[in-house]
Amino acid sequence: MTQPFRIAALYRFARIDDREAVQARLRDLCEPDVRGILLVAHEGLNGTIAGTPEAIDRVLDGIRALPGFAALEVKFATAEAMPFYRMKVRLKAEIVTMGEPDLNPAANAGTYVSPEDWNALIADPDTVVIDTRNDYEGAVGAFEGAIQPNTRSFRDFPEWFRTEGRALLDRPREGSGPLKVAMYCTGGIRCEKSTAFLKAEGIEDVFHLEGGILKYLETVPEPESLWRGECFVFDERVAVGHGLSEGTHTLCRGCRMPVSAEGRASPHYVEGVSCERCHDTRTDAQKAGARERARQMQIAETRGVAHVGAVLPRPEDD
C-alpha cells in the first residue's frame, strides 16, 4: 500500500539577515523529493510543504537548526496524492503581507495565550476581541463577540485600525480595569504580526491565540467552545469545525471564495463556474472556460488523478 504524503504548514518570526543563504539552504533541504512553497523574509519563514514523512522530518530538522528556528510552529495533515507540482522557495519583503515591513514580530509581538486559557481572556469584560482575518473568512465563522474589520486583504488591516479600530477600543466597556486586546487568525501568523503592529501603535496589553483557530478547535471541547460557525482553511477542506472535522462549505471555482449550503441554493450558484458573489462579474467566456475546467476535473477525479484545478494547500496569506 502506498504511504500517504505528509503536509507540513509552518511559520516562525525570527530574524534572517542573509535571505539568499537561507533560500539556498532550503532548496538543498527540499531536493529531490519535497514540494510546496516556502517564503523567506528578514522577519522569518512561512510556507507549506509536502513529501514522505521521512523527507518532511529531514526538512524540518534542517529548518530548526537555523538560528532562531528551534521553536518552529508546524501543523500536519496527510494526503493520498502529492498536492504540489514543484518546489518554490521565494524571497519576500514580508512572510505575511501587511505592508509594514519595519515591524519586528520576533521581538515585539504580544503575549501568547493557549487555547485552554483563551475563553477566560475573551470573556473578561475588559477585553476587546479582534478578528485579524478578512471579510469572507469572518463570514464563515468567528469567536463570539469579536470585532470584524471586514478587510478584503490583510494589507488593509493597518488602515482599518488607524481609521476605525482605535476608536472602537475607546468605546465604553462593562469592565473597569485596564484595556486588553485579544487577536486571532487561522493558524497564528496574522494575529501574531497584528499584535506587533498594535504595540507599535501604542497599545500595550495585546494578546494572540497560540496556534490560531485551528489549534483551538482541535483542543477545546465543543460544549466549552466560544467559536461560532466554521473556520475557512487554505486547502481542499475549505472549512473545518470542532475537532477539525470537515465543514459544510465548498469553494467557488470562479472567485475562489467559500460558499455555504445556503449559498449553493442560490440560482446564481453553478458548481465549478460561479456563485452569487461573482455571477454578475464574470463574462460568458470566463464561465464557458470554467465549465470546461469543471468537466476536465470530473474526468480526472473519475480516473483517480490530480488536476490543476484542485484546491492546493497554501500558506495562511493575505
Secondary structure as UniProt FT lines:
FT   STRAND          5..13
FT   HELIX           19..30
FT   TURN            31..33
FT   STRAND          35..41
FT   TURN            42..43
FT   STRAND          44..51
FT   HELIX           53..64
FT   TURN            67..68
FT   TURN            70..71
FT   STRAND          73..79
FT   STRAND          87..91
FT   TURN            101..102
FT   HELIX           105..108
FT   STRAND          111..113
FT   HELIX           115..123
FT   TURN            125..126
FT   STRAND          127..131
FT   HELIX           135..140
FT   STRAND          141..143
FT   TURN            144..145
FT   HELIX           154..156
FT   HELIX           157..160
FT   HELIX           161..165
FT   HELIX           166..169
FT   STRAND          180..184
FT   HELIX           189..200
FT   TURN            201..202
FT   STRAND          206..209
FT   TURN            210..211
FT   HELIX           212..219
FT   HELIX           222..224
FT   STRAND          227..229
FT   STRAND          231..232
FT   TURN            236..237
FT   STRAND          239..240
FT   HELIX           242..244
FT   STRAND          250..251
FT   TURN            253..255
FT   STRAND          258..259
FT   HELIX           261..264
FT   TURN            267..268
FT   TURN            271..273
FT   TURN            276..278
FT   HELIX           279..281
FT   HELIX           284..303
FT   TURN            308..309
//
